[in-house]
Amino acid sequence: MNAPDTALQGQDTAVIGHLYIAFELGEKSWKLSLSDAVLAPSRHTVAAGDKEAVLSVIAKAKARCRLPTGGAIRSCYEAGRDGFWLHRWLMEQGIQNLVVDSASIEVNRRARRAKTDRLDADKLLSMLMRYHAGERRVWAIARIPTPEQEDERRLHRELERLSRERTAHTNRIRSLLTLHNVRVAHVGTRSWKHWWTVHGSQLPPGLRAEIEREVARLALVATQIKTIEAQQHEDMKAGAQPAIAMLARLSGIGVRSAWVLTKELFGWRRFHNRREVAGCLGLTPTPYSSGESQVDQGISKAGNKRSRWLMIELAWSWLRYQPTSHLTQWFNARFAPNGKRMRRVGIVALARRLAIALWRYLECGEIPSGASLKPIAK
């Protein structure tokens, strides 16, 4: 028998008498595995996003398990492309739902293991019952933002994608010109427009037409980036983003970086101590100790990757723009004289300490020791 059939067999636990549902979400169809922790799981397939079909499957499972109509229902699914709308809808239906971090789900360590949507749904169902039986560390649960908090992320994430697209268009134009040994330092600027007017006619017509189309797309992306950045600055001036304004006052932190940190990390998460801050960023060490073997595996790299990458960049920027701060002096004394490798190791430690200092700055108004602030613009 598989794990869902045997996980709670013969045990008198608090999970008995509830209906448990595991969703395996796909692009075209969803796999549902349902059980009351007594009977073997029943498995159903519904069209992706079909809420009426889900309710019908739940009603059939309740009848099969002979559960009362108003009995408690507990469900789970892995965080993914469907986001949190399903979680909110399930909660509206009175279903206790959990959104699970996919990376935290335990897997078979054999070199080859069977993996299908049905097996994945059964695995989730088994772990869901274990979680409600008391094994709270069986997986990691995602923290769900409000619809407003989730919508506030759209602006800076779109800006991030547009910036990558701008770089892609620029690199493409340079690559096309390099095919004819033509090298241009700046693409899309005023100097580029003058250069193109003078030298563009000398290129083959097919290449010239392709570059002109790329330039048109590049101009559209640049316009959209300016629009978003202008909107961010307008919100700042209007006083609608006080936390972002606080962070942007520190030398070495710009509006764009402050925006990402606030919307991705500090704006909607509540931390109780410094370990939670570092853990959410994935900047905590991951030891490995077994018998006589003790290995340092480096940082965990769990949590919000956007914020983690940004904190590493801000740590380098902090060294440049905050030379008198205690954090910079600590880094220079401990890591700077020891070569490039130790500097790369030390910058992660500095990023961790800087994140904690910024958290305390936003929560308590405690300015990082020795840090300088930008003058308030009139």
N, C-alpha and C positions, 0 to 999 in steps of 0.2 A: 504493500500500500504506500501511497505517497504521503508527504508531510501533512497536508491538511486533514487527511483521514485519521492520522495517528497522533497529532500534536496534543490533543486534549482528551484522548480516549481514556475513560475510567477516572477522570479527575473531577472533583467537586469544586469548581471555581466560579467566580462571579461572571464569567463570560457566557454561561449557559442561560438560554432564554432570550437571547438577542439574535438579530439577523445581521450577518456580516457580509459585506460586499467588497470585492476587489475589482477595480477597473483597469484593464489594459487598453490604453487609448491608442488607436491607430488613425491614419489619415482618412480611410474609407469606412472602417468598421471598428467597433469596440467589442472586446471580449469581457464578459462579466462572469465572475465566479462567486457563488453565494452559498452560505451555509449557516446553520445555527449552532455550530460547534459540537453537534451530536451526529447528524446525518452527514453522509458524504457530500462533497460540493456538487451543486448543479451548475452547469455551464451554459451560457447563452451568448449569442452574437447579435448585436444590433447595429444599425447604421450609425455612423459617427454623427453625434449631435442630436440624435433622435430622443428627446426627453420623454415623449409619450411611451416609446418602447421601453425605456428604462423603468418607468413607473409600472408598466405592465409586467415586466420581469420580476420586479420586487413583489408585486401582488401575488404572482404565481409561486414565488419562493416562500412567502409567508403561509400560503395555503398548504404547500407541500410540507413545511416544517410545523404546521399547526400552531402558528404563533398568533397572538391577538392582533387585531387590526391596528391598534394604537401602540403596539410594542416598539421598543427602541431599535433603531437601525444604526449600524456603524459601518462606515465605508472608508476607502482610501484609494488613492491613485498617485502615480509618479508625476512629479513636476516636469512639465515639458511644453510643447508648442500650444496646447490648449489653454495654458495659463491658469487663471483662478476663477474664470466665469463658472465652471462646473462646480467648484467648491461653494461658491456663493449660492448657486441654484440648489444644491443639495442641502445646504443649511436652511434655506427658505422652506424646503420640504420637511424640515424637522429631522434630517439625517445628520448624525455626528460624523463629519468628514475630516480626514487628515490628508494633507498634501506632503508626500514623502520625497526626500532628497534621493535621487536615483543612485548617486555615488555611495550612499551609506548602506545599500542593500547587500546583504551577505550573499556570496556566490560559492559554488563548488570550485575547489582549487585544482581539480584534475586538469590535465592538459587539454582534453576534449570533453565537453559537457553538452548535453542536449539542451537546446534553447528554442522554445516556441512561445507564441503568445499565450497559449493555454497553460503551459508550464509556468510562465511568468505570472499569470493571474493567480494560479494556485499558490505560488510562492508568496505573493502579496497577501493572499487570504490567510495563509498560515501565520505570517508575521503580524498581521493585524490582530488576530486572536491572541497571539503571544503578548503583543503590546498591551492589550486590555486586560490580560491576565496578570500583569505586573512587571513585565520585562520592558521597562521604559527606555532602555538603551539599545533595544533591538535595531533601531534605525534612527535617523535624524529627521525631525519634522520641520518643514518650511514655515517661516513666519509669514502670515498673509497680510499684505497691505490693504488699506481701504481703496475703493475705486478711485477716490480723489488722489491718494498718494501714488497709485499706480499710473494714473493719467499724467501726473506731474513729471514722470520720468521720460515721457515721450520727447520732450523738447531737446534735452541734451543727448539722448540716444540717437535721435535723427541727425543732430549736428555731428555726432561721431561718425555715423555712416556717410554723411555728405563729405566730410573731410577725407575719408578713405577713398571715396569716389573721385574727389578732386585730384588726389595724388595719382590714382590710376589713370585718369585722362592725361595728366601732365606727363607721366612716364611713357604712356603710349605714343604721344606726339614726339617726344624725344627719341624713342626707339625707331619710329618711322623715319625721322630725319637722319638718324645715324646710319641707316641703310645706304644713304647716299653721301656719307661722310660729312654731314652737316650737323654742327653741334651748337646748340643754343642754351644760354645760361638760364634765362627766365622765359617761361611760357605763360601767356595770358595777360601779361602786363602791357603798359603803354609802349615800352621799348620793343616788345614782341610784335605789337601791331605795326610799328614802323618797319621793323625788319621784314615782316611778312609781306608788306606792301612792296618793298624793294626787291626781295629775293624769292618770294613765293612763286612768281611766274616762271622762274628758271627750273622748277621741279616738273617731273612728268605729270600729265593731267590727272591720271588715276590717283596718284599719291597726293596731289594737291587737293583733290576733292575729298579724299578720306580725312586729311588733316583738318580741312575746313569744317567737316561735320563734327570731328572731335572737339575743335575749338568752340563750336556752337554749344555742345553739351557741357563743356567746361565753363562757359560763360553762364549757363543756366544754373549750374551747381554753385558757382561763386555768388550769384545773386541770392539764391536761397540761403546760403550760409550767412550772408550779410543781414538778411531779414531776421533770421533767428537770433543772431548776436545782438541786433538792435532791440529785439523784443526783450532779451535778457537784461540789457542795460536799462531799458525803460522800467522794467519791474523793480530793478535795484533802486533807481532814482525815486520811484513812487513809494518806496518803503514797504513793498509787499514781500520782500525776502530779507528779513532782519538777520537770520543766521548766515546767509550768504554774504551779506554786507560785513558782518563781524569777521568772517574768515578772510575776506578779500582785503581787510585792513592790514593784515600781517604781510610784511615784505616777503616776496617770494611766492605768494599765492595769488593768482589772478582770479578774475570773475568766473571764467570757464571752469577752472579747477574747483573753486569753492562751490559752484553750482552742482557739479557731479558728486562731490563729497556729501553735500547736504541732502540731495535727492536720493542718492543711493545708500547712504549709510547713517548719517547723524540726524537726518530730518524726521525719520519715522521709526528708527530703532531706539530702544531704551536699554542702556547698559547699566549694570549694577557695579561693575568693577573693571579694572584695567585688563584683566585676563579675558573678559568677554569681548572687549574691543579688539584685542590682538587676535583672538580666536575667530571672530567674524571676518577678519581680513585674511585669515590664513597665514599669518606671520608668526605663528607659534612654532617652536621646535617640535620635532617628532622623534622621540628616542626609540631605539630598538635594543632591548636587553633580553637575552635568553641564555641562561647558564653563564659561561665565561665570555660569551660574545656580547659586546656592547658597541653599537654603531650609531653614529649621528646621521639621521636620514634627512636633515635639513628641515625647512619649514613645511607645514602641512599643505599649503596652497588650497585650502578649503575656503568656502565663503564667497564673497563678492569679488570677482576677478577684476572688474573695472576699478573698484576702489583700491585693490591691492596694487595694480599696475600704477595707478595714479600716485599712491603714497610713495612708491619707489622713485618716481620722477620728482615728486615734491621734496624728497629727502636730498637729492642732488641739488635741487634749486635752493633748498634751505642752507646748504653749505656755502652757496655763492652769495645769497642776499641777506643772510643772518650770521655774519662772521663773529659777532660778539655774543651770540646766545650760548648758554651752557651746553645745549645739545651739540652745537658745532665744535665747541672746545673739547667736549668728551670724545667725539669722533676723531678729531685731529690728534688727540693725545694717545688714543688706543689703537687706531687703525691706519691713519694716514702714513706714518713712517714705515709701514711693513709691506709695501709693494701693492701691485694692482689687485692680486687675488684677495688679499685681506681687506682692501677697500671695498671690493664687491660684496664680501661677506659682511663687512661692517655697515654698508648702506642699508641692508635689510634690518639690522638691529636698530639703526637710526630711524628708519621708516616706522618701525613698531613703536619706538619711544615718541616719535613725532605724532603718530595717530593718537596715542594716549594723551599727549599734551594738548592737542586740538580738541579732543573730547572734553577735557577738563575746562578748556577755554570757553567752549560753548555752553557747558552745563553750569559752571560756577563763575565764569568771567575771569578765571585765573590765567593771566597772560603768561605764556612760556617764559621761563626765567631767562633774562638777558635779551629777549626778542624785541625788535623795533617795529613800530606801527607806521603805516603810511599816514601822511597828513590828510585830514578830512577835507574833501573837495567842497568849495563854496559854490 
